[in-house]
Amino acid sequence: MHSIRIGHTPDPDDAFMFYGLSSGKVKMMDNYSFRHVIEDIESLNKRALIGDLEITAISAHAYAYLKDKYFILSSGASMGLNYGPILVTRSKKGPDEIRGGVIAVPGKYTTAALLLKMAIEDVETVEANFLSIPEMVKQGTVDGGVLIHEGQLTYQSLGLVNSFDLGKWWEDETDGLPLPLGLDASRIDLGKGFAEAFNEVIRQSVRIGHENMDEAVEYAMTYARGEGKDLVKKFVLMYVNDLTMNMGEQGRKALEFLYESAFKKGLIPKTSPIIV
């Protein structure tokens, strides 16, 4: 029996995706046992840099530094359709006012951090835990902050404003391509056959989540950070969509555009996604 560790985050969309697997409703692969490793996305990105976990969630940005270690799985991706991370400030600011400011980002290797540098050049970034960013902005510790996860839906309760919508910027830049934010990846040394087989496990798990929506959302809420069921469900449905089942040609084009555009701006090394 081969032991496989699966790294994913405690965020509602990730938890929802893995409901089918965790509940035992998915037919598992023979001769393999699976153990969940639950950490925030930037911690998983850093573990992936050394090829630690066999299967792991990663930021699309991080893959630019991992292409010799992991395959991208065509299922399990978080892709925004007309939405994505947002940059919040204490009062409304335009791009020219944001330039030169100090902006908190949820990790060096997050896609949110990459998008900020692609969209608004000449900003100074500081890394922070994504949960602390809204309060940092409110207290004036930083000039603004890029929000991911549920913070995209709750920032107004702190009196903050959306000054730059990175999801909207991406939509305009790409003529409507989905925004690739998070990916699931399989370590290359396990082989392409393993990656293809596990791809089907994730696809089944996502399908079962949609077929058992209430139960899957309840499961996701066990990892929620105090949010109500309606908000958790809304967030889940923002990022667990048809492209999560299979990113397909649209997902591939989106990743290629992300990597080519970021490379041309000198932000990442030359990258061609290898998708299984």
SEKOLZA-90951 format. One record per atom (N, C-alpha, C, O, CB): residue in one letter; x, y, z negated. Coordinates in steps of 0.05 Angstrom, whole numbers, plus 5000, padded with zeros to 4 digits. Glycine has a CB too. Layout:
BEGIN
aXYZ;...
***
This chain:
BEGIN
m501749765000;m500050005000;m501850255000;m503550284982;m498150004975;h501350425020;h502950665022;h501450895008;h499050935012;h503450745052;s502851044991;s501651264976;s502051524992;s504351594999;s502851284948;i499851674996;i499951925012;i498852144994;i496652114983;i498351895038;r500352364992;r499352594978;r498152794998;r499252855019;r501652734962;i495852894990;i494353095007;i494353354992;i493053384971;i491452995013;g495753555003;g495753814991;g493453995001;g493254025026;g498453954995;h491854094984;h489854294993;h489354484970;h490154444947;h487254155002;t487954704976;t487554914957;t484954864941;t483254704950;t487455184971;p484555004919;p482054984904;p479955174915;p477855224902;p482555044875;d480455294938;d478555484949;d476055344960;d476355114969;d479855654972;p473755464959;p471255324966;p471255194993;p470154984997;p469055514965;d472455335014;d472455215040;d474054955041;d473154755053;d473455405061;d476454955029;d478054715028;d476654495012;d476554265021;d480754765016;a475554564989;a474154364973;a471854234988;a471453994986;a473254484946;f470354405002;f468054305018;f469054115039;f467753905043;f466654545031;m471254175052;m472254005073;m472853725063;m472553525077;m474754125086;f473853715038;f474753455027;f472653315009;f473253114996;f477253505010;y470153425009;y468053294994;y467653005003;y467452824986;y465453454997;g467452965029;g466952695039;g469052495031;g468452275024;g466752705069;l471552585031;l473752415023;l473652364993;l473952134984;l476452545031;s473352574977;s473352554948;s471052384938;s471252254917;s473352824935;s468752404951;s466352264942;s466351974950;s464551824940;s463952404954;g468151884966;g468251614975;g466451554998;g466051315005;g467651434952;k465251755010;k463351715032;k464851675059;k463651585079;k461451945034;v467451735060;v468951705084;v470351435085;v471451345064;v471051935087;k470251305107;k471751045110;k474751115112;k475651255129;k470850885136;m476251015092;m479051075090;m480750895108;m479850695118;m480051065062;m483250975111;m485150825127;m486150585111;m486750605087;m487550995136;d486350355124;d487350115111;d490250145103;d491850275117;d486949865129;n490950025080;n493750015071;n494850285061;n497250315058;n495449905092;y493050475057;y493950735046;y492250815022;y489850765022;y493750955068;s493550925002;s492151054980;s492751354981;s494851434990;s493050924952;f490851504972;f491051794975;f490751934948;f488951864932;f488951904995;r492452134943;r492252294919;r492252584926;r493852684942;r494752224900;h490352734914;h490053014920;h492053184903;h492353134879;h487153114914;v493353374916;v495153564902;v493853834907;v493853934930;v498153544913;i492953964887;i491354214890;i492954454880;i493554474856;i488654194875;e493754634898;e495254864892;e494355094910;e492955044930;e498354814895;d495155344904;d494455564921;d495955544947;d497955404949;d495055834907;i495055684967;i496055644995;i499055724997;i500555595012;i494455805014;e499855934984;e502656014986;e504555804974;e506755754983;e503156284974;s503655684952;s505255464940;s505455234959;s507555114961;s504055374913;l503255164972;l503354954992;l505055025016;l506454845026;l500454885001;n504955275024;n506755355046;n509655315039;n511255215055;n506355655052;k510455385014;k513255355006;k514055065003;k516354995009;k513655504980;r512154894994;r512854604992;r513154495020;r514854315024;r510554454977;a511554595039;a511754495067;a514454565079;a515354425096;a509454605083;l515654785071;l518154875082;l520354665078;l522254645094;l519055135070;i520054505057;i522054285052;i520854015059;i522053805053;i522954295023;g518554015071;g517253765080;g516453585057;g516553345059;g519153605097;d515553705035;d514953555011;d512553365014;d512853125010;d514453744988;l510253475020;l507753325020;l507253195047;l507953305068;l505353495012;e506052955047;e505552805071;e503452935089;e503752965113;e504752515065;i501253015076;i499053165089;i498753415073;i498653415048;i496352995090;t498453645086;t498053885071;t496654105087;t496854125111;t500753995062;a495154265072;a494054515083;a496354715084;a498054735066;a491654625066;i496554865106;i498555075109;i497255315122;i495055295134;i500954975125;s498455545119;s497655785134;s498555745163;s500655635168;s498756045122;a496955855182;a497755845210;a500455985213;a502155905229;a495655975228;h500856205199;h503456345199;h505756165191;h507856155205;h503356595180;a505456015170;a507555845159;a508555635180;a510855565180;a506655695134;y506755545197;y507455345217;y509755435235;y511255265245;y505055265234;a510055685238;a512255785255;a514955705244;a516955695259;a512156095257;y515155625219;y517655545206;y517655245200;y519455135188;y518055695180;l515555105210;l515154815203;l514954635227;l514454395223;l512754795186;k515254735251;k514554575274;k516354325277;k515554145292;k514854745299;d518654325264;d520254085265;d519653885242;d520853675241;d523254155263;k517653955225;k516953785203;k514053675204;k513553465193;k517353945177;y512253825217;y509453755215;y508053775243;y508753945259;y507953935195;f506153595247;f504153625268;f501853795258;f501153775234;f503153345279;i500553955275;i498054075268;i495853885275;i495753765296;i497654345284;l493953845256;l491653675261;l489453845274;l489054075267;l490653545235;s488053735294;s486053885308;s483553915291;s481854085297;s485353745334;s483253765270;s480953805251;s482053915225;s484353905218;s479553535246;g480154035210;g480854145184;g481854435184;g482554535162;g482953975172;a481754565206;a482754845207;a480655045197;a478255005201;a483554915236;s481555255184;s479755475177;s480155695198;s482255815200;s480355585148;m478155735214;m478255935236;m475956135233;m473656055233;m478255805264;g476656385232;g474656595230;g473356655257;g474756685277;g475856845218;l470756665257;l469256745281;l468157025276;l466057055264;l467056535287;n469557225286;n468857505283;n469357615255;n468357825248;n465857545290;y470857475238;y471657575212;y474257455204;y475257255215;y469457515191;g475457575183;g478057495173;g478857665150;g477157795138;g480157505196;p481457665142;p482357825119;p481658115123;p481458215146;p485357785115;i481458255101;i480958545102;i482958695085;i483858595064;i477958615094;l483558935093;l485259115077;l483559305062;l482159465074;l487359255095;v483659295035;v481959475019;v483659695006;v486059644999;v480359314998;t482359915001;t483660144988;t481660264969;t479360184968;t484760355009;r482560454953;r480760594934;r478960784948;r476660824939;r482460734912;s479860904969;s478161084986;s478761025015;s480860925021;s478661384979;k476961095032;k477161025060;k479661155073;k480161395069;k474661115076;k481260985087;k483661085100;k483760975129;k482860745134;k486161005085;g484861125147;g485261035174;g488060915176;g489660935158;g484961255194;p488660785199;p491260655203;p493660845198;p495660765186;p491460535230;d493361095207;d495661275204;d496161345175;d498461385167;d495061535219;e494061345159;e494361395130;e495461155115;e496761175094;e491661475118;i494960915126;i495860665114;i498860625119;i500260515102;i494260425124;r499860715142;r502660685149;r504360825128;r503761045120;r503260795178;g506560685121;g508360795101;g507560735072;g509060795053;g508461095104;g505160615069;g504260545042;g505260275033;g506460125048;g501260545042;v504760225007;v505459964995;v502959794994;v500959874981;v506760004967;i502959575007;i500659405010;i501159124997;i503258995004;i499859365040;a499459034980;a499658774968;a498658564987;a496458594998;a498158754941;v500158344990;v499358125007;v499457864991;v500957844972;v501158105033;p497757664998;p497557424982;p499757214989;p499156974989;p494857304986;g502157304995;g504357115000;g505657175027;g504357245046;g503256835000;k508257145027;k509957205051;k509057045075;k509157145097;k512857145045;y508356785071;y507756615093;y504856585100;y504056425117;y508856335087;t503156745087;t500256735093;t499756865120;t501257045129;t498556875071;t497656775134;t496956895159;t496057185155;t496357355172;t494756735173;a494857235132;a493957505126;a496357705126;a496057925137;a492657515098;a498657625115;a500957795114;a502057845143;a502858065149;a503157675097;l501957635159;l502857665187;l501057845203;l501958025217;l503057385201;l498457815200;l496557985214;l496858275207;l496758445225;l493657895208;l497358335181;l497758605173;l500158735188;l499958955198;l498258625143;k502358585190;k504758695203;k504358705233;k505658875246;k507158525196;m502658535244;m502058555273;m500358795279;m500758935299;m500758295282;a498458855261;a496459065267;a497359335259;a496959535273;a493858995252;i498759355236;i499559625226;i502559605219;i503359485199;i497959705201;e504159715236;e507059705231;e507859915210;e506260095204;e508659755257;d510259895200;d511260095181;d509760095155;d509060315144;d511260365193;v509159865144;v508059845117;v510059685100;v511359505110;v505159725117;e510159755075;e511759605056;e509959405042;e507759485032;e513259785035;t510659155041;t508958955029;t510158855003;t512658825000;t508458725048;v508458784984;v509258654959;v507558404957;v505158414962;v508958844934;e508758184949;e507257934946;e505957924919;e507058014898;e509157694949;a503457814918;a502057794893;a500057554895;a499357484917;a500458054887;n499357444873;n497257244873;n494757364883;n493957584876;n496857124844;f493357224902;f491057334915;f488857424895;f487357604901;f489857134934;l488757294872;l486657364852;l487257634839;l485357764831;l486557144831;s489757714838;s490457964824;s490358204842;s490458434833;s493157944812;i490158164869;i490458394887;i488158594884;i488758834884;i490458284916;p485658524882;p483558724879;p484058914855;p483659154857;p480858594877;e484858794832;e485358954809;e487759134812;e487859364802;e485658784784;m489859034826;m492159204832;m491459454848;m492359674843;m494259044847;v489659414868;v488759644884;v487159834867;v487460074868;v487059544908;k485359724851;k483559894834;k485260054815;k484660294810;k481659714818;q487359934803;q488960074783;q491060264796;q492360424782;q490359874766;g491260254822;g493260434836;g496060334835;g497960484841;g493060704824;t496460084828;t499159964828;t500259954857;t502659974861;t499059684816;v498459914876;v499159914904;v497260104919;v495160174909;v499159624916;d497960174944;d496260344960;d493960204972;d491960324979;d497960484981;g494259944975;g492159774987;g492859484983;g495059414975;g491759845017;g490959314990;g491359024988;g489858875009;g487658945016;g490658934960;v491058655018;v489758485038;v488358255023;v489658115007;v491858365059;l485758235027;l484158035012;l483557795030;l482857815053;l481658165003;i483757565017;i482957315029;i480957175010;i480557274988;i485457125036;h479856955019;h478056795002;h475656964993;h474757145008;h479556684977;e474556904970;e472057034961;e472257334957;e470257474957;e471056904936;g474757434954;g475157714950;g474057874973;g473358114970;g478057774947;q473857754997;q472757895020;q469757955016;q468758135030;q473157725045;l468457814998;l465657854994;l464958004968;l462658084964;l464257584993;t466958044950;t466458154924;t467858414918;t467458534897;t467157954903;y469458514936;y471158744931;y469558994924;y470459164909;y472858804954;q467159024935;q465559264931;q464759294901;q464259514892;q463059264948;s464559074887;s463859084859;s465959234842;s465359314820;s463358804848;l468359254853;l470559404840;l470759684849;l472559834841;l473159254843;g468959774867;g469060044878;g471060074900;g471860304906;g469660234856;l471959854912;l473959874934;l472559894961;l470159814963;l475859634933;v473959984981;v472760005008;v474559865028;v476959835025;v472560305015;n473259765049;n474559625071;n475659835090;n474059955105;n472559425085;s478259875089;s479460075107;s480459965133;s480660115153;s481760215093;f480959705134;f481959585159;f481159295159;f481959135142;f484959615163;d479459225179;d478458945181;d480258805201;d480158845225;d475458945190;l481958625190;l483858485207;l482458275225;l483458215247;l485958345190;g480158175217;g478657995233;g477558145258;g477558035280;g476357875218;k476558385254;k475458545276;k477758625295;k477458625319;k474058795265;w480058705283;w482358775299;w483158535317;w483658575341;w484758855282;w483258295306;w483958055321;w481958015344;w482757955366;w484057815303;e479358035338;e477357995358;e477758185382;e477558105405;e474458035346;d478358435376;d478758635397;d481258575413;d481258605437;d478958915385;e483358485399;e485958425412;e485758185431;e487158175451;e488058385391;t484057995424;t484057745438;t481557695455;t481257475466;t484357515418;d479857895457;d477357865472;d475657635460;d474357485475;d477857815502;g475657615434;g473857435420;g474857155414;g473256985407;g471557405437;l477457115415;l478556855406;l478056815376;l478057015361;l481556825413;p477656565367;p477556525338;p480156595325;p482256585337;p476756235331;l480056665299;l482456745284;l483456505268;l482156425249;l481856985266;p485756395276;p486756165261;p488156255235;p490156395236;p488756005278;l487056165213;l488056255187;l489456025172;l491856045165;l485856365169;g488055805168;g489155575155;g489055325172;g487255295188;g487755525128;l490955145169;l491154905184;l491654665165;l492554705143;l493454915205;d490954425175;d491854185161;d494054065178;d493954065203;d489453985157;a496153955165;a498453865179;a499353595168;a498953535145;a500754065177;s500453425186;s501453155179;s504453145185;s505353225206;s499852935195;r505953045165;r508853035168;r509652865192;r508652645195;r510152945143;i511452965208;i512252835233;i513452555228;i513052375245;i514253005248;d514852525206;d516152265202;d514252035198;d515051805199;d518152285179;l511652105192;l509651895189;l508651795216;l507251585217;l507351995172;g509251935237;g508551845264;g505951975274;g504252055259;g508251555264;k505751985300;k503452095313;k500951925309;k498752035306;k503952135343;g501351665308;g499051485304;g497751535277;g495251535274;g499951195306;f499351575256;f498351635230;f496751895230;f494551915220;f500551645208;a497952105243;a496752365245;a493952345259;a492052465250;a498552565259;e493852195280;e491352165295;e489252025277;e486852095278;e491752005320;a490051815262;a488251675245;a487251855223;a484851845216;a489551425234;f488952005210;f488152175188;f486452405198;f484652505184;f490552285173;n486952495223;n485352695235;n482352615235;n480652785230;n486252745264;e481852365241;e479152265241;e477952255213;e475552295209;e479051985254;v479652205193;v478752205165;v477752485158;v475552515146;v480952115146;i479252685164;i478452965158;i475853035174;i474053155163;i480653165164;r475852955199;r473453015215;r470952895203;r468853025202;r473852925244;q471152645194;q468852515181;q468152665156;q465752705150;q469552225175;s470152745140;s469652885115;s468153145119;s466253205104;s472252935100;v468953295139;v467553545145;v464753495154;v462853635146;v469153705167;r464353295171;r461653225180;r459853145157;r457553235155;r461852995201;i460952985139;i459352895116;i458653135098;i456553145086;i460852685100;g460553325096;g459953565080;g457553715091;g455853805076;g462353745079;h457453745118;h455153885130;h452653725128;h450453845125;h455753945160;e452853465128;e450453295126;e449353285097;e447053215093;e451053015136;n451053345078;n450353345050;n450953615038;n452453645018;n451853115034;m449853825050;m450654105044;m450454165014;m452354275003;m448954295060;d448154115002;d447854184974;d449954044956;d451154174939;d445054114964;e450253784960;e452153644944;e455053734949;e456653754930;e451953344950;a455653794974;a458353884981;a458954164969;a461154214960;a458753885011;v456954334970;v457354604958;v457654574927;v459254724915;v454954784965;e456054404915;e456354354886;e459154264880;e460254344860;e454154154877;y460154084896;y462953984892;y464854214895;y466754244879;y463553764912;a464554384915;a466354614919;a466254804895;a468254924888;a465554764945;m463854814882;m463555004860;m465154904835;m465655064817;m460655024853;t465854654834;t467554564812;t470254694812;t471654694792;t467754254812;y471054804836;y473554944838;y473155244840;y475155394842;y475054844862;a470655334840;a470155624843;a471055774819;a471455664797;a467155664848;r471356034823;r472456204802;r470256384790;r470556634788;r474756374813;g468056254783;g465856404770;g463756514790;g461856644781;g466956624755;e464056454815;e462156554835;e459656384835;e459656144828;e463356564863;g457356504842;g454856364843;g454656184868;g456356214886;g452556554843;k452756014868;k452455814890;k451955954917;k453155864937;k450255624884;d450356164918;d449756294944;d452356414956;d452756384980;d447656514940;l453956534939;l456456654949;l458356444958;l459656474979;l457756834928;v458656224943;v460356004951;v459555884978;v461155834995;v460455784929;k456955844981;k455855735006;k456455925029;k457155835051;k452855675004;k456056185025;k456456375046;k459356375054;k459956375078;k455656665036;f461256365035;f464056355042;f464756105057;f466256115076;f465756385016;v463755875047;v464355625060;v463455635090;v465055545107;v462855395046;l461155725095;l460055725122;l461455935140;l461255915164;l457155785122;m462956125128;m464556305144;m466856165157;m467656235179;m465556535126;y468055975143;y470555855152;y470455555158;y472255445170;y472555905132;v468255415151;v467955135158;v465855125180;v463455115174;v467254955133;n466655115205;n464855135227;n465554915248;n466954725242;n465055415241;d464454945272;d464854735292;d467854705298;d468754485305;d463354815318;l469354925297;l472254905302;l473754755281;l475954665285;l473355175306;t472554735257;t473754575236;t473554275242;t475354125235;t472454635208;m471454195256;m471253925265;m473353865286;m474553645286;m468353875276;n473654045304;n475654015326;n476254285338;n474454415350;n474653815348;m478654385334;m479354655343;m479154675373;m478654895384;m482054735333;g479654455388;g479254455417;g481054655431;g483054755421;g476454505423;e480254715456;e481754905473;e481755185462;e483855325463;e480654905501;q479555275450;q479455545439;q481455565416;q482855775413;q476655605429;g481555375399;g483455375376;g486355375386;g487955525375;g482955145358;r486955215405;r489655205416;r490455475428;r492655565423;r489854985437;k488655595444;k489255855456;k489656065434;k491456235437;k486855935474;a488056055413;a488356245391;a491056215377;a492356425372;a486156205370;l491955975372;l494555935360;l496856025378;l498756155369;l494955635353;e496555965404;e498656045423;e498856355424;e500956465426;e498155935451;f496456485424;f496456775425;f497756895399;f499357075401;f493556885428;l497056775376;l498156875351;l501256855351;l502657045345;l497056705327;y502256615359;y505156575358;y506656745379;y508756855373;y505756285362;e505456765403;e506856915424;e506857215417;e508857355420;e505456875451;s504557315407;s504457605400;s506257675377;s507657875377;s501557675392;a506357505356;a508057555333;a510957525341;a512657675330;a507357355310;f511657345358;f514457315367;f515357565383;f517557665378;f514757065386;k513557665400;k514257905415;k514758145398;k516258325405;k512157965435;k513458155374;k513858375355;k516258315336;k516758485319;k511358415339;g517558095340;g519958025324;g519257935296;g520957955278;g521658265323;l516857825292;l515957755265;l516357465259;l516457385235;l513057825262;i516457285279;i516857005275;i518756895296;i519057025317;i514156855275;p519856655292;p521356525314;p519556425336;p517156405332;p523056295302;k520656365359;k519156265381;k517855995373;k519155815362;k521056215406;t515255975377;t513655755367;t511655655388;t510155815400;t512255825341;s511555395392;s509455265409;s508055055392;s509354875383;s510655135435;p505555085387;p504154905369;p503954625380;p503254585403;p501355005363;i504554425363;i504254135371;i501754035356;i501853995332;i506853965364;i499554005371;i496953935359;i496253645365;i496353565388;i494754125370;v495453505344;v494653225348;v491553205346;v490452985348;v495953045326;
***
